[in-house]
Amino acid sequence: MFTRYPAPGCCKTRLIPAVGAEGAAAIHRQLAHQTFQVLAATDAPVTVAFTGAPAADFKEWLGGEARYEQQAEGGLTERLKPFVDRAPVIFFGSDTPDLQPSHVNAAIEGLATHRVVIGPAEDGGYYLIAMREPIHELVEDIPWSTDRVLPETLRKLSELEIEPLLLDTLADCDRPEDLKRWPDLGA
């Protein structure tokens, strides 16, 4: 699970115009904790790839049996690359309110028959991507935080002649208009 510490002004910044910096941080805190609980409810080992505070702060906030590792410096590509080499791996963000253990288990099971498993997001990205072996192309030259993430990923997979397993499409919470779907977030 890739996440950052819920410091006001440093997370969920696209929500700040609607709910302010404190509200955006509260929403991030809730979503990341919820995601962690979903991952912890499975039998899979969990690693929290963190940034924005020391590991002790994350352990105090999220708790549970998990491994905590500082993210590398740089953009998302640079932060993901060290973990790609550890495949099999499943990457999760921390902003998908409807994520359930069944989605996590489907990704795990999917890796038995597919080299790549993707959980598409409604906004053109994905809420998870799983790789059975390292495929660095899937994190390189990706237009992160745009509606072209999934199409570009699928294009690269086609070029590599890899047929991914696509899971259920879910929505993530990134923009003010997304809050209408989950009115209790950050309450």
C-alpha positions as CSV (number, residue, x, y, z in Angstrom):
1,M,0.0,0.0,0.0
2,F,1.5,3.3,-1.1
3,T,0.5,6.2,1.1
4,R,1.6,9.4,2.7
5,Y,1.1,10.8,6.2
6,P,-2.2,12.7,6.5
7,A,-0.6,16.2,7.2
8,P,-2.9,19.1,6.2
9,G,-1.9,20.6,2.8
10,C,0.2,17.5,1.9
11,C,-2.4,15.0,0.9
12,K,-5.5,14.8,-1.2
13,T,-4.7,18.3,-2.4
14,R,-7.3,18.2,-5.2
15,L,-10.0,18.0,-2.4
16,I,-8.7,21.1,-0.6
17,P,-10.9,23.6,-2.6
18,A,-14.0,21.7,-1.4
19,V,-13.1,20.7,2.2
20,G,-10.0,22.7,3.1
21,A,-6.6,21.3,4.0
22,E,-7.7,19.8,7.4
23,G,-10.7,18.2,5.7
24,A,-8.6,16.7,2.9
25,A,-6.2,15.3,5.5
26,A,-9.1,13.8,7.5
27,I,-10.4,12.1,4.4
28,H,-7.0,10.8,3.5
29,R,-6.5,9.5,7.1
30,Q,-9.9,7.7,6.9
31,L,-9.3,6.2,3.4
32,A,-5.8,5.0,4.1
33,H,-6.8,3.4,7.4
34,Q,-9.7,1.7,5.7
35,T,-7.5,0.4,2.9
36,F,-5.0,-0.9,5.5
37,Q,-7.8,-2.7,7.3
38,V,-9.0,-4.3,4.0
39,L,-5.5,-5.5,3.2
40,A,-4.9,-6.8,6.8
41,A,-8.2,-8.8,6.5
42,T,-6.5,-11.0,3.9
43,D,-3.9,-13.7,4.5
44,A,-1.4,-11.8,2.3
45,P,1.6,-10.0,3.9
46,V,1.2,-6.2,3.8
47,T,3.9,-3.6,3.2
48,V,3.1,0.0,3.8
49,A,5.3,2.1,1.5
50,F,5.2,5.5,3.2
51,T,6.3,9.1,2.9
52,G,5.8,12.3,4.9
53,A,6.6,11.1,8.4
54,P,8.8,8.6,10.2
55,A,7.8,4.9,10.3
56,A,6.9,5.1,14.0
57,D,4.1,7.7,13.1
58,F,2.7,5.3,10.5
59,K,2.8,2.3,12.9
60,E,1.0,4.4,15.6
61,W,-1.6,5.5,13.1
62,L,-2.2,2.2,11.1
63,G,-0.9,-0.4,13.6
64,G,-1.4,-4.0,12.7
65,E,1.1,-6.6,11.4
66,A,2.7,-4.9,8.5
67,R,6.1,-4.1,7.2
68,Y,6.8,-0.4,6.9
69,E,9.2,0.9,4.3
70,Q,10.1,4.5,3.3
71,Q,9.3,5.3,-0.3
72,A,12.2,6.3,-2.6
73,E,12.7,9.9,-3.5
74,G,11.2,11.2,-6.8
75,G,8.1,10.9,-8.7
76,L,5.7,7.9,-8.6
77,T,7.7,5.9,-11.1
78,E,10.8,6.2,-9.0
79,R,8.9,5.3,-5.9
80,L,7.3,2.2,-7.5
81,K,10.4,0.8,-9.2
82,P,12.1,-0.7,-6.1
83,F,9.0,-2.7,-5.4
84,V,8.5,-3.9,-8.9
85,D,11.7,-5.9,-8.5
86,R,10.1,-7.8,-5.6
87,A,7.4,-9.3,-7.8
88,P,5.1,-11.0,-7.3
89,V,3.6,-7.8,-6.0
90,I,0.3,-6.0,-5.9
91,F,0.3,-2.2,-5.7
92,F,-2.5,-0.4,-4.0
93,G,-3.2,3.2,-3.5
94,S,-5.1,4.3,-0.5
95,D,-8.1,6.1,-1.9
96,T,-10.7,3.5,-3.0
97,P,-13.5,3.5,-0.5
98,D,-15.3,0.5,-2.0
99,L,-12.2,-1.8,-1.9
100,Q,-13.0,-5.1,-0.3
101,P,-11.0,-8.1,0.7
102,S,-12.6,-9.9,-2.2
103,H,-10.9,-7.6,-4.6
104,V,-7.5,-8.3,-3.0
105,N,-8.1,-12.0,-3.0
106,A,-9.2,-11.9,-6.7
107,A,-5.9,-10.2,-7.5
108,I,-3.9,-12.8,-5.6
109,E,-5.8,-15.6,-7.3
110,G,-5.5,-13.9,-10.7
111,L,-1.7,-14.0,-10.6
112,A,-1.9,-17.8,-10.7
113,T,-3.2,-17.6,-14.3
114,H,-2.2,-14.1,-15.5
115,R,1.1,-12.3,-15.5
116,V,-0.7,-9.0,-14.7
117,V,-3.9,-8.2,-12.9
118,I,-5.5,-4.8,-12.9
119,G,-8.3,-3.3,-10.9
120,P,-9.6,-0.5,-13.2
121,A,-10.8,2.8,-11.7
122,E,-13.7,4.8,-13.1
123,D,-11.4,7.8,-13.7
124,G,-9.2,6.1,-16.2
125,G,-6.6,4.9,-13.8
126,Y,-6.5,1.8,-11.6
127,Y,-6.9,1.0,-7.9
128,L,-4.5,-1.9,-8.1
129,I,-2.0,-3.4,-10.4
130,A,-0.4,-6.8,-9.7
131,M,2.6,-8.4,-11.5
132,R,3.7,-12.0,-11.3
133,E,7.3,-11.0,-12.3
134,P,9.0,-7.6,-12.7
135,I,7.7,-5.6,-15.7
136,H,9.3,-2.2,-15.4
137,E,7.5,-0.9,-18.5
138,L,4.3,-0.8,-16.5
139,V,5.6,2.0,-14.3
140,E,7.8,3.8,-16.7
141,D,6.5,6.8,-18.9
142,I,3.0,6.6,-17.4
143,P,1.0,9.8,-17.3
144,W,0.2,9.4,-13.6
145,S,-2.9,11.2,-12.2
146,T,-4.6,11.4,-15.6
147,D,-7.4,9.6,-17.3
148,R,-4.7,8.0,-19.6
149,V,-3.1,5.8,-17.0
150,L,-5.1,2.7,-17.7
151,P,-5.2,3.1,-21.5
152,E,-1.5,3.6,-21.6
153,T,-0.9,0.6,-19.4
154,L,-3.1,-1.6,-21.6
155,R,-1.3,-0.3,-24.7
156,K,2.1,-1.3,-23.2
157,L,0.7,-4.7,-22.2
158,S,-0.5,-5.2,-25.8
159,E,2.9,-4.4,-27.1
160,L,4.5,-6.9,-24.6
161,E,1.8,-9.4,-25.7
162,I,0.6,-9.8,-22.2
163,E,-3.1,-10.4,-21.6
164,P,-4.1,-8.9,-18.2
165,L,-6.9,-10.0,-16.0
166,L,-9.2,-7.1,-15.4
167,L,-11.1,-7.0,-12.1
168,D,-14.2,-5.1,-11.2
169,T,-14.1,-1.4,-11.9
170,L,-14.2,0.8,-8.8
171,A,-14.2,4.5,-8.1
172,D,-11.5,6.3,-6.2
173,C,-11.8,9.5,-4.3
174,D,-9.6,12.2,-5.8
175,R,-11.8,15.2,-6.7
176,P,-14.4,17.3,-5.0
177,E,-17.2,15.8,-7.2
178,D,-16.2,12.3,-5.9
179,L,-17.3,13.3,-2.4
180,K,-20.9,13.1,-3.4
181,R,-20.6,9.3,-3.7
182,W,-19.3,9.0,-0.1
183,P,-20.9,11.8,2.0
184,D,-19.7,10.3,5.2
185,L,-16.0,10.6,4.3
186,G,-14.1,12.8,6.7
187,A,-17.1,13.3,8.9
